Structure formats: structure tokens, C-alpha cells
């Protein structure tokens, strides 16, 4: 298995843009990767953007962002309040939000939704990510759900067991409003990470997986 390293540039921080349609998408989809980067990258800047929320969920998302990024010195958390499930009906406004964000933060890595996700909000954010950022390194994360749309990702970020457990603990402690939902389960999150770790075959039991459409090797 070929390994590529994510690391800080020699003279500046590694800048990571995290995009989520809903509160909890970023921690579920790439929370382990963020914790791994916080631990392994010496100079890291993160911009965390969520597009759908309400008063309760916004408070939970702020708590989650603080939990996952507490060791990151330079960070921005932006939470919008469009209605869950209706983002495509506000596509022009969401696109304007992307355009406003573009000059504010120039990322080295973008973590966003998978383009073939069956949730319409997720697909829109993935589409607008690629529409807005035309020359960036973009990885698309996966969200386990009732729709059963998990595919065959090709990029893996290995996690040790402590990172995997830490991700699950921070998710569980941040999103009290979601605990009764059948898909919101530490067993599900850990089971998917164990499956992806097996597929990665990289010596770690756990991994988060991503889809990459374009990658230039030099």
C-alpha cells in the first residue's frame, strides 16, 4: 500500500476546510481524521462550516467543534441555519455562502460529503464544493445511514484504537439530541471504522475512508 503524508508546509500551517450539511456530519464523517491531524501535524489551521442547524443543534455543534479542535490555535467555526432536508431549495443562497467563504480561507485540504450520498443535502454540499474549489485537494467522507449508500472508497486514514474511541466519545458527549436515533450508535461508528481499517490493510485495525476524484502525484 502506497502511503502519502499530510504535513505542514515548511513556512506555514496546513489549512483544512471541513464542510458539513448538518450538525454532526463533520465529526461522524471525518472526526477521527481531524483528531489524527491535530496529533500529528505541528501547525494546523481549521475552518469548520455547517449549513443546516437550529438553536439546539447549533449549541451542540459549537460544543463538538470545541471538543474536536480544542488543541487547534487558529480555527473558525461557521454555522448556518438553513432547514434540514431543504438545502437544494436554497441552492442559490448556499452557493453565495460558498463564494463568500472562498476568499476568507484558502485550504490545502477540503473534507466534504461524498457525491453519491443519497441524502439530498449532502449531495448539494459535495456538488458546490467541487463547483467552488476547482484546483484543490478534496476528499469526500462517508456517513452511515438507513439509505445504505456506503460504497468502495479508495483513500484511507488509519486510526489507532484510542483515536477511534476518542472520536466516538466526543460525538456521544456533544449531540444529546441525537442519542435516541437508531443510526446514532457508537457500535455503528466503530464497526465502520473497523471495516475500513481491514480494507486499508495498513497495520491499523481502524480507519476513516474517503473518495478522491482527482489526485496529482509529483
N, C-alpha and C positions, 0 to 999 in steps of 0.2 A: 504494500500500500504506500503510495506517494504521500508525503507529508509536506504541507506548506505552513509557514509560520505567520501569524498575525502579530505584528510588533510595532512599537512606536517608530516614527521616522527619527533620524539622527538628531534633528534640530527642533522637533515639535511633537505634540501629542498625537496619538492615534484617535481619530474622531469617528464616533459611532452614532448613527442615526437609527433609532428604533421607532417603528411605526405600527400602531395597532388600531384596528377599527373600534374595539371595545375595551373597556376596563377589564383587565386580567389577561388579554391576548398576549401582550409582550412577556409577562412572567411565565405563562404556560408555554409559549412558543419558543422563547429564547432566553429564559431566565437563567438557566444553567450556564449558557454561553457567556452571559454578562458577568456572572459570578466568577467564571474562569478567567475572563479578561481582566476583571478587577484584580484578581490574584496574581496574574502573570505578566500583565503589561504595565511597565513602570510609569507611563504618562498617558492617561486616558481621559478623553472628554466625551460626554454622552448627552445627546438630545433625545428626549423621550416624548413622543407625541401620540395622543389618543384622540379619536374623533367623535365617539359617541359616549355620553355619560348622563347622569342626573346628579342631584345634590349628594345622595347617599353614596353612589358609586364613585363620584369624584373624590370624596373623602377617602374611600378605600384605596383608590388608585394613587393618591398622593402618599398614603401610608406605604403602599407597596413600592413605589418609586424610591422613597426614602430608605426602605429596607434593603432594596437591591443595590442602590447607589450610594449608600452611606459613606463608603470609603473613596468615592469619586469627588475630587475637589471642584472640578469645573463641570457643571451639569445644568441642563434646562429641562423643565417638565412643563409641557403644554397639553392641556386637556380641554377639548371642545365638547359641546353639549347637543350635537345632533341626535335625533331619536334612533334608538336601537332598531335595526331592521329596515330603516328607511334611507340609508345613505345614498343609494342610487337615485332617489327622488330629489336629492340635493347635490347632484354631481357637480354642477357648475360652481356652487359655493365651496364645495370641498376642494375642487381644482384651484380656486382662488386661494384657499388656505395653503395648498402646496406651493403655489407661486410666491406667496408671502414668506414662506419658510425658506425657500431656496437661497436667497441672498444672506440669510441670517446664520446659516450653518453649512459648511462645506465638508461633507463626510468622506472618510476613506472607506467606510463600510456601512452599508444600509441593510438592516434586518426588517423584512416586511412579510406580508402574507403570501401564501402560495397561490399562483394564478388560477389553478384549477380547484381551489377550495369551493365547496358547494354553498357556503354562506355568501349571499349577495353583497353584504357589506365588506367582507374580506376580499372578494374578487375586485371590487371597485378600488380599494386601497392599493392592492397589488398593481392594477392597471395604471392608476395615477402615479404610482412610484416610478414605473418604467417610462411613463409619458413625460414626467418632470425631470428625472435624473437620467440623462441619456449616455453619460460616459462615466459611470460609477460602478463600483463592485457591489452587487446586490445579491444577497442570499434570502431565499424565501423560506420561512419557517412553517411548521405544520401545527394544526390544532386538532386534537382528537375530539370527535363529536358523534352524535347519533346518526348523522348522514353517512358515515362510513366512507369518507373520501381520502383516506390515507393511501399514498402511492409508494413509489420507489425512489426516494431521494438519493442523491449521489455525493453529497458533501456531509461530513460528519465531524462534530466537535466532541472529542472524548471527554468524559467527566469521571472523576473518581467518585466513590460512593458518598463521601462526605459532601461533595458539591451537589450531587443529586438529592440527597436528603435535605440539605440546606435550602435548595430551591423549593422543595415541596413544603417545608416548614414555613418559609416566608410567604408562600402563596396561601397556605391554610390560615395563617395568622392575620392576613391582610383583608381577606374577602369573606367576611362573615355572612353577607347576604347571599352568597352562592353555595353555602355548605349543604343545603338540602337538595341541590340539583344532582341528578343521577350521574352526570358526566364529571362532576367536580369531586374527584377522588384521588387521594394520594396513591392508591394502588394502580389506578389507570396511568397517572403521570409516570410513576416509577416503572410500570410494566412496559410502556412505550420506550422509555429510555433504555431499559434492559434489552429490548428487541433491537433497537438501533445500535446499541453497543455490540451486540452479537454480529449484526450485519457489517459493522465497521471493521471488525476483526483486528483492531489495533492494540489489543492488550488490555484495554479497559472494559469493564463489564457494562458501562453505561455511556450513552452519547445522546446529543441532540442532533437532529438531521435537518438538512436544508436542501433546497433545489437551487441550482445555478444554471441560468440560461446562457451566460456569456462569461468566459474567463480567458484572459490572455496570459500565456506563460512566456517569460523572457529569460 
